[in-house]
Amino acid sequence: MSDNTNTETKPAGKPPTHIAYHVRERDGQKGFWTRIGAAWAHADGKGFNIQLENMVPLDGRISLRVATEKKE
């Protein structure tokens, strides 16, 4: 894929639009969710830039969820 269009939309201080989680399934229980990064939507709305935080899952799945304000 050789698209030279710059669709980077992660300016300093802009919060992510989605949070990335690693989800590990457990026998007979709900999945165990661990936050592993964040994603920012491209300006054209056709993709995301994903930044993982010191973890790349080797099993399970990665789920992107809409970022919401933290409850305090």
Buried (B, 14 or more C-beta within 10 A) or exposed (E): EEEEEEBEBBEEEEEBBBBBBBBEEEEEEEBEBEEBBBBBBBEEEEEBBBEBEEEEBEEBEBBBEEBEEEEE
